[in-house]
Amino acid sequence: MSLKKVILKTKPEGVPSVETFEVVPDSLSSLDDGMVHVKIQYLSLDPYMRGKISGRHLTEAIHPGDDMDGEVVAEVLESRAPDFAPGDTVTGMLGWREEAVMPADALKNVVTHGLSPSLARGVLGMPGLTAYAGTVNLAELRPGMTAVVSSAAGPVGTTVGQIARAKGCRVVGIAGSDEKCAWLKEEAGFADTINYKTEDLRAGLDRACPDKIDYYFDNVGGDMLQAVMERLAVGAQVVLCGLMSQYNDGGMPPGPNPAFTIIARATIRGLVVYDHAASSADAVAMVAGMIKAGDFAVQEDITDGIENASTAFVRLMSGQTFGKTLVKMI
């Protein structure tokens, strides 16, 4: 069987298209001592990849001709490393490909507490850790607080909202479809939602947050961040995490007026998930426990086949996916 991988073909302007990427033949390096041969089960697609393509992410940029980066869940087929054996489930940054031979130190065993391995790249992976960092490590959430999260139907947003709910907060989610908003209320237990595509955002915030906003987890930036900051309660806490409004743009938009931060005496924290690696096991244990207790809803958007990875990524960056975006290798 010939193996395939995906490379970046061209640097896009705005939202990427399928033509931004190219599926090309792949080959495996030799299985030397200390190396592990794995078959990828799930590839994680995440918005930060658009920042890598633009060269604006904290990690190394992706240039035309380069392999596309991406975190995966994989099964060990062969191993010449003592810490891994055939049949083990592992995770690592292996890229958009079907199989790989990697150094053992590039892989980690997956702990899913008996749940689906796909969750290891979603709510039990980096998105879950990001949410845990923003709600546990960087915030002091208390019962009765009004918590708002943007991009609320994504894996980070749903986890933020459900952890905040478990801490007694009244959670309001901002999402882009009636389907997503209904799921957030009916399945994830959000108190209220705002469909920013059909309801004026500022009017929706006034309706859903009449007593202003005590905590805001921002995945978007831009005017959405501005609208929320205009409605911060005194002593509010804001965690800045994502920049969905900027990922497809070439320039830097004007930022929010800091006057609103001053008026609200708000605390704003920047979140870089890599700083919180030590909390990974605690984050996984918390979220897995909530899932097993029936107190945490999960939504995944799964596309089959490496040849369809670019289509799934375009959908993600166009706001058309619902839940954690994954590619299942078949």
C-alpha positions in Angstrom: 0.0 0.0 0.0 1.4 3.4 -0.9 1.4 5.9 1.9 0.3 9.5 1.6 0.9 12.8 3.4 -0.2 16.4 2.9 2.2 19.4 2.3 1.5 23.1 2.1 1.4 23.9 -1.6 0.9 27.7 -1.5 0.6 30.4 1.2 -3.0 31.5 1.1 -4.6 34.9 1.4 -7.6 34.9 3.7 -9.4 31.6 4.3 -7.4 28.7 2.9 -8.8 26.6 0.0 -8.4 22.9 -0.8 -5.8 24.0 -3.4 -3.7 25.5 -0.6 -2.6 21.9 0.1 -1.4 18.9 -1.9 -1.6 15.2 -1.2 1.8 13.6 -2.1 3.4 10.1 -1.7 5.1 9.5 1.6 7.8 7.1 2.7 9.1 5.7 6.0 12.5 6.0 7.4 14.3 2.9 8.7 13.3 1.4 12.0 16.6 1.9 13.9 17.2 1.5 17.6 15.1 4.0 19.6 12.6 4.4 16.8 8.9 3.5 16.7 6.7 2.7 13.7 3.1 3.9 14.2 -0.2 4.0 12.2 -2.1 7.2 12.7 -5.7 6.7 13.9 -6.8 10.4 14.3 -5.3 13.6 13.1 -6.2 16.8 15.0 -7.0 19.9 13.1 -6.7 23.1 15.0 -7.0 26.9 14.2 -3.4 27.6 15.4 -2.2 25.8 12.2 -3.4 28.8 10.2 -1.1 30.9 12.3 1.8 28.6 11.5 1.0 28.9 7.8 1.0 32.7 8.2 4.3 32.6 10.2 2.6 34.3 13.2 2.5 31.4 15.7 4.8 30.9 18.6 6.1 27.7 17.0 8.0 27.3 13.7 6.3 28.5 10.6 5.1 26.2 7.8 6.3 27.2 4.3 5.2 26.0 0.8 6.7 22.6 0.2 6.8 21.8 4.0 4.9 18.9 5.5 1.7 20.0 7.3 2.1 19.9 11.1 -0.4 18.3 13.3 -0.9 16.3 16.5 -2.2 12.7 16.2 -3.4 9.7 18.0 -1.6 6.6 16.7 -1.2 2.8 17.2 2.3 1.4 17.6 2.9 -1.3 14.9 6.6 -1.9 15.6 9.0 -0.7 18.2 12.7 -0.7 18.8 12.3 1.4 22.0 11.8 -0.1 25.5 8.9 2.2 26.5 6.6 1.3 23.6 5.2 -2.0 22.4 3.0 -3.0 19.4 -0.6 -2.2 20.2 0.2 0.8 22.4 -1.8 4.0 21.8 0.4 7.1 21.6 0.2 10.7 20.7 2.7 13.2 19.2 3.3 15.9 16.6 3.5 13.6 13.5 1.8 15.7 10.9 -0.8 15.1 8.2 0.2 11.6 7.2 -1.0 7.9 7.5 2.1 6.3 9.1 5.4 7.4 10.5 8.6 6.1 12.0 9.5 8.5 14.9 12.1 8.7 17.7 10.6 7.4 20.9 11.1 10.7 22.6 8.7 12.3 20.2 5.8 10.1 21.4 3.8 9.8 24.6 1.5 7.1 25.8 -2.2 8.1 25.8 -4.2 8.1 29.0 -7.9 8.2 28.2 -9.3 6.6 31.4 -11.1 4.0 29.3 -12.7 6.6 26.9 -12.4 6.8 23.1 -8.8 7.5 21.9 -10.1 10.3 19.7 -10.7 12.3 22.8 -6.9 12.4 23.4 -6.6 15.1 20.8 -9.8 16.9 21.9 -11.2 17.4 25.4 -8.6 15.1 26.9 -5.7 16.7 24.9 -4.5 20.2 24.2 -7.9 21.8 23.9 -8.9 20.3 27.3 -5.7 21.4 28.9 -6.1 24.9 27.4 -9.6 25.1 28.9 -8.3 23.8 32.3 -5.5 26.4 32.3 -7.9 29.2 31.7 -10.6 28.2 34.2 -8.4 26.6 37.0 -4.9 27.9 36.7 -5.5 31.5 35.5 -8.9 32.3 37.0 -10.7 32.3 40.3 -14.2 31.2 39.5 -16.9 31.3 42.1 -20.6 30.2 42.3 -22.9 32.9 40.9 -20.4 34.5 38.5 -21.5 35.1 34.9 -19.0 33.4 32.6 -18.9 34.0 28.9 -16.9 32.0 26.3 -16.6 32.7 22.6 -16.3 30.0 19.9 -18.3 28.1 22.5 -19.1 25.0 20.4 -15.4 24.2 19.8 -13.5 21.7 22.0 -11.9 24.5 24.0 -15.1 26.5 24.4 -17.3 23.6 25.4 -14.7 22.5 28.0 -14.3 26.0 29.4 -18.1 26.3 29.7 -18.6 23.0 31.4 -15.8 23.4 33.9 -17.2 26.9 34.7 -20.7 25.4 35.1 -19.3 22.8 37.4 -17.8 25.6 39.5 -21.3 27.1 39.9 -21.0 29.8 37.3 -23.9 30.9 35.0 -22.4 30.2 31.6 -23.2 32.0 28.4 -21.8 30.8 25.1 -21.3 32.7 21.8 -21.5 30.4 18.7 -22.4 30.7 15.0 -25.4 28.6 14.4 -28.8 27.7 16.0 -27.7 24.0 16.0 -24.6 24.8 18.0 -26.5 27.1 20.4 -29.2 24.4 21.0 -26.6 21.8 21.7 -24.8 24.0 24.2 -27.9 24.6 26.2 -29.5 21.1 25.9 -26.4 18.9 26.1 -23.6 21.0 27.6 -25.8 22.8 30.2 -25.0 26.4 29.2 -27.5 28.8 30.8 -27.8 30.9 27.6 -26.3 31.3 24.2 -25.9 34.0 21.5 -25.9 33.2 17.8 -23.8 36.1 16.7 -24.7 35.5 13.0 -28.5 36.0 13.6 -28.6 38.2 16.7 -26.8 41.5 17.2 -23.9 40.6 19.4 -24.2 43.6 21.8 -27.9 43.2 22.1 -27.4 39.5 22.8 -24.9 40.2 25.5 -27.2 42.7 27.1 -30.0 40.2 27.0 -28.0 37.2 28.3 -25.8 39.1 30.8 -28.0 41.8 32.4 -25.7 42.0 35.4 -22.5 42.3 33.3 -19.8 39.7 32.8 -17.5 38.4 35.6 -15.3 36.1 33.5 -14.6 36.0 29.8 -12.6 33.3 27.9 -11.8 34.7 24.5 -11.1 32.5 21.5 -11.8 35.1 18.9 -10.5 38.6 19.5 -11.5 41.6 17.3 -14.9 43.2 17.7 -16.2 40.3 19.7 -13.6 40.9 22.4 -14.4 44.6 22.3 -18.2 44.0 22.7 -17.6 41.9 25.8 -15.1 44.3 27.4 -17.7 47.0 27.1 -19.8 44.9 29.5 -17.3 43.8 32.1 -18.3 43.8 35.8 -16.0 45.5 38.3 -13.2 43.0 39.1 -13.8 41.0 36.0 -11.3 38.3 34.9 -10.5 38.0 31.2 -8.4 35.2 29.6 -7.1 35.8 26.1 -6.5 32.6 24.3 -7.4 32.5 20.6 -7.6 34.9 17.6 -10.0 33.3 15.2 -10.9 36.8 13.9 -7.3 37.2 12.8 -6.1 33.8 11.6 -7.2 34.4 8.0 -6.2 38.0 7.8 -2.9 39.3 6.6 -2.6 42.4 8.9 -3.0 43.2 12.5 -6.4 44.7 13.4 -6.8 47.5 15.9 -7.1 46.3 19.4 -9.8 46.9 22.1 -9.9 50.2 23.9 -8.0 49.7 27.2 -10.2 52.2 28.8 -12.8 49.5 29.4 -10.2 47.4 31.2 -9.3 50.4 33.4 -13.0 51.3 34.2 -13.7 47.7 35.2 -10.5 47.2 37.1 -10.3 44.0 35.2 -7.6 41.4 35.2 -6.5 40.1 31.8 -4.3 37.1 31.4 -2.7 35.8 28.3 -2.8 32.0 27.9 -0.2 29.9 26.1 -1.1 26.3 26.6 2.6 25.1 26.5 3.2 26.9 29.9 0.7 24.5 31.6 2.0 21.1 30.5 2.5 20.2 34.2 -1.3 20.3 34.6 -2.0 17.9 31.8 -2.7 14.8 34.0 -5.0 16.9 36.3 -6.9 18.3 33.3 -7.4 14.9 31.8 -8.5 13.4 35.1 -11.0 16.2 35.7 -12.6 16.1 32.3 -12.6 12.3 32.1 -14.3 12.1 35.4 -17.0 14.6 34.4 -17.6 12.6 31.2 -17.9 9.3 33.1 -20.3 11.0 35.6 -22.5 12.0 32.7 -21.8 15.7 33.5 -19.9 16.6 30.4 -21.1 16.5 26.8 -18.7 15.9 23.9 -19.1 16.8 20.2 -16.7 15.7 17.5 -16.6 16.6 13.8 -14.8 13.6 12.1 -13.8 13.4 8.4 -12.5 10.1 6.9 -9.3 9.8 5.0 -6.0 11.8 4.6 -7.1 12.9 1.1 -10.0 14.9 2.8 -7.9 16.6 5.5 -7.6 19.8 3.5 -11.4 20.0 3.0 -11.9 19.5 6.8 -9.4 22.2 7.5 -11.1 24.7 5.1 -14.4 23.9 6.9 -12.7 24.6 10.3 -11.3 27.9 9.2 -14.6 28.9 7.6 -16.5 28.2 10.9 -18.4 25.3 9.4 -17.3 22.5 11.8 -19.1 21.6 15.0 -17.0 20.3 17.9 -13.5 19.0 17.8 -12.3 18.6 14.2 -10.5 15.3 13.5 -9.5 13.3 10.5 -9.9 9.5 10.9 -7.4 7.5 8.9 -9.2 4.6 7.1 
